[in-house]
């Protein structure tokens, strides 16, 4: 049986591009000078949101709802919060320009990001150079926190934390040893795979058999044939949503008995239709924190009433991320961005995705466990 093995990620091109982006950021910030400071509260307190493209409305809606609720409670000292949204669509590097625009032209107090890990690095660079708090509400790339940037905070579990939960469930609890991974060349997919392999190695387990989607593009059935004939006990599916849903559909169509595990990445409602999201119900197993049942239900009802559909993972994390920033601003005031950053360091917030606080590197604290999915989100706690 010929198996396609994942190749190591090559970063040379990325490093060169990152250097060019650094030069661009330095030039823009140097030219902007000290005008980036918002100063005293004016008519509104602005918070920026960066999304992948104008079609990706889930995070926008989640953040809008958080702002709407905050303003119904008086905003900040009578001044309303204002959400300023920018799309990162375009050539790589567009996200940096949009972040700079939000910081220097819109004069936002903080940034919220709902996009992939590759673009999150660009926003992190811009936020660091301009000294602006940045909360990531989707990217789980662990290297974002390993830059030791005090302005960065991640309100989602990162890939290493998710890998830890997956490895604990698969190898320790279920005593499974014959594992298959399926990934693709997407940045987030590669990052998730690499961290799963690292965690497997730390547990001194044999490397899983690795399949790459690109080796079977247009012929998924051949890959599934090979997997079905193998002695594998489970699959860890780490492809981007549009690919994962096709693979999972074939696995279930054939009524294969092996368990399928994944991360929150495949539950991106911006990229999946409602029927596609629901196709995972009670079958896919993902790493998650203990979501708050009552709080999520209130959020779901308000969101559904406003937008006519139920919120998914992207909207929920954006809602929590925006509420974190709003609470931090209320606690710190608007005299200095550094005070907002300090407030985030010490924050303890009960969100719809569970309790949120941060460690010294900006990672979300907490333990993560494996649960099933229903209606596009992890099965939530009633407590």
N, C-alpha and C positions, 0 to 999 in steps of 0.2 A: 504493500500500500504506500503510495507516494503522498507524503504530507508536506504541505507548504509551511515553512517555518518563518516566523516573523524576523525581519532584519532589524539590526540596531538602528535607532534613530540617528540621522545625520544632521548635525547642527551647524556645519560650517557656513551654509548659506544664511541661516538664521542669524548667526553671529555678525556676519557682514551687514545684513539688513538692520540689525539692532544698532550697530555702530552708526550707520547713516541716519537712523531715526534719532539717535542721541545728539548728533550734530544739528539736526533740524530743530529738536527741542531746545537745545542750548541757544541757537540763533533766535528762535521765537521769543524765548523767555528774556534774553538779553535786550531785545528790541522793545519788549513790553514794559520792562522796568518795574517800578513799584506800583503800577496802576492795577495790579491784580488784586489788591486788598479791597474787599467790598466796603469796608468802613462801617459806619453806624447803620442800623436798620432803617430802610427807607419804606417804600410802599409795600415791598414784598421781601421775603427771605428765600432766596433762590437755591435750589438743589438740582444738580445736573444728573441726567440719566443717559447712558450710552447703550444703544441696542444694535444688533447686527445689521438690520435693514428696516425699511419702513413697513414691511409686511409683518415684522415680528412684534405684534401688538400686546402679547400677553404680559410682558414685564411693564410696559407702559400703563396698561390697565391696572395692574396690581399696585404700582407706585402711585398712580392717580387716586386710587381709592384711599390709600394711606394719607395722602395729602388732603383729600376731601374731608376725611374724618378729623384730621388735626385742625383744619380750619373751622370746622363746625364747633370745635372746642376752644376757639379763640385764637388759633394760630400761635405766634410767638409774640407775647406782650402786645396783642392787638394787631400785629402785622401778619398778614396771611403768608403761608408758605406757597411757593410757586415752583412747579416742576418744569424744567427746561430739558427737552428731549433732543438728542442728536443721533443720527444714524451713522454707523461705521461702514456702510456699504461703499465699495470702491476698491481701488488698489490698496495693497497692504501698506499701512502707514496713515491711511485716512483717519483711523481712530485717534492717533496722536494729535492730528490737526483739529479734530472735533473736540478732544479733551482740552486742548489749548484755547479753543474758541470759548468753551464753557467757562474756563477759569479766568481768562483775561478780558473777554468781551462781555460775556453775560455776568461775570463776577459772582459765580456760585460759591456757596460756603463749603460744599462737599460734593463728591461724585459717587454715584451708584452705577455699577456696571452689570449688565446682563448679556454676556457674550462669551465666546470661547477663550481658552487659556492663552492662546497666541496673542490675541488682541489685548487681553488683560495685562500682559507684560508691557505693552505700549502705554496703556493708561497709567499703570503703576509708575513708569518712568516720568511721565508728565506730572503726575500728582506729587511725586517725590521732589522733582526740581522746583515745582511751584509751591510746595509745602501745603498741600490740600488733602484732607482725609478722603480715602477711597475705600468704599465697601463693595466687594465683589458678591453678586447674588446669583452666580451660576458657575463660573470657572472653578474647577477643583484642582488645578495644577499646583502641586505642593511646592514647586520652586518659587512661586510667587511670594510665599512666606519666608522661604530660605534666603531671600535677598536681605533679610533683617531690616526692612523698611518700616519705621514706626507709624507711617501714614496708611499702611495697608491693613485691611481687615476682611476676613472671608466668612460670610454667614452660611456657607454650605460646607458639608464635610468634604475634605479634600480626597484626592485619589488614594493616598496612602492610608487614610483612615477608613475609606470604603474597602480597600484591599484587605486591611486587617480584619474587618468584620466578615468579609467573604471567606478568607482563609480559615478563620476560626470556625465558621459555620460548616464549611465543606470538609476540612481535614479533621478538626477536633470533635465537633459535635456529631457530624454524620458519618465520620470515618471513611470518607470517600478518598480514594487515591488515584483513580484513573480519570483525569480531568482533561478536557479540551477547551482551548480558548479560540474565539473567532474575533478578529480585529480588522481594521482597515488603515489606510495611510493618513487618515484625518489626524490632526495634531492631538486632539483630546483623546481619541481612541488609542493612539500610540502611548500617550502619557498614562492612561489607565492600565494598559497592558504592562508597561514597564514597571509600574508600581506593584501590580499583582505578582509579577515574576520576582521582584525584590522581596516581597513579603513571603512568598512561597519558599524562596531560598533561605530566608532568615529562620523559617520553621524547619529547615533541612528536609524539605520535601522534594521529590523528583519534579523536574520541569514538566509542566503540562504539554500535551501535543498541541502545536500552534498552527492555526489556519489563518491565511490572509485572504480577505475577500477579493482583492485585486487579481489573485491567481485563478479565481473562478467567476470573474465578472461576466454576466450574461449566461452563466451555467451553474447557478446556485444548486440546482438539483444534483449535479455531480458531486459537489462538496457534501451535501446531505447524504448522498448514497454512501460515501466513504465513512462518514461519521456513524451512519446507521449500521454499517458492517463491522465497525470497531467494537472494542470491549469497554468503551468509555462509560462512566457512570454519571457524568454531568457535563454541562456546557457553561462556560462563562462567556457571555455575549457582550462584546465591548465596541461594536461598530456604531457609527453615527445613526440617528433615528431612522432615516429613510432607508437604510440598508438593513438595520436590525429588524424592522417590522416585516420585511420580506423573508428574511431567514427564519424568524420565529414562526411566521405563517406556515412555512413548509414543514418545520419541525412538528407543529401541532396537527397539520393536515395529515401527516403520516402516523400520527398517534404514537410518537416515540416516547418511551417512558422516562427517559433521563431528565433530571431536573435542570432548569435553565436559570442561571444567575446573571445579574447585571448591576449597573450603577444607575443613578438618577438621570444620566445623560440621555438614555434612550426614551425618556418620558418628557420630551420637549414638545409641548402643545403647539408651538409655532410651526413645527415641521410635520406634525401628525394630524390627521383628521380625527374627529371624535370617535368614529368606529374603530380606527386604527389604535387609538389610545386604549379603548375598551377591550381590544382583542387580547391585551395582556392580563385582563382581570382574572385573579385567583390562580394564575399560572406562573408568571414571571416572578422571580425572587430578587429583591434589591436591598442594598444597605441603606438604612434610614435612621433618623433619630425618632424619639417618641413624640409624634405630632400631637397637638392638643385637640381632642375631639370637639368640645364645646366651642373653643375659640375658632377652630377651622369652620365649623358649621355656621357660625355667625358671619365669618368672612365670605363663605361660599354663598350664603343667602344674599348678602349685599352686592357681591360681585355679579351674581346671576341676574339680579334685578336691574343692575346698571347696564350690563353688557349682553345679556340674553344668552349666555352660555356659562357652564361651570368652569371655575378656575382649575388649572393644572399646576404642575411643579414650578414652572417658570414664574407664573403669576404669584404663587404663594411665597417663593423666596424673595421676589421683588417687593412684595408687600411688607414682609418682615424687614428686609434691608432698608427700605425707606422709613419704616417706623423706628428703626435703630438710630438713623441719622436725625430724625425729628426729635427723638427723646434726648439724644446727645446735645443737640443745639439748645433745647430747652434747659438742660442742666448746666450747660457751659456759657450760654449767652453768645452774643455776636460781637465781641470785642476783638478776639483773636481766633484764628483757625486752630492754633495749637491747643487751645482749651477744649475745643470740640474733639480733637484727637485724644486728649487725656481722658475726656468723658467716655469715649468709646472703649478705651483701655479698661475702664472700671465698670462698664455697663453690665447689667443683669436684666435681661428682657425675656418675658414669656411670650413667644410668638406662636403663630399658627403651625409652624414647623418644629415647635418644641422650644425649650429654654435655650437662650443664646447668650453666651459670654465668650471672651477671647483669652487665649494664653498670651505669653509675652511676645510671640512671633506673629500674632494676629490671626491664628487659627481658631476656628470655632471649637470650644471645649465640648466634652461630652463623650459618652459611649454610644456606639452604633450597633445595630443588630439587623438581622435579616428578616424581612417581612414580605408578604405578598402585596399585590397592587389591586386596587379597585377604583374604577372611574378615573384612571390616569394618575393616581396619587398613592402613596403607601397606605396600607390599612392603618387607621389612626386609633389612638387610645381614647377611651371614654372618660378617662380621669383627667 
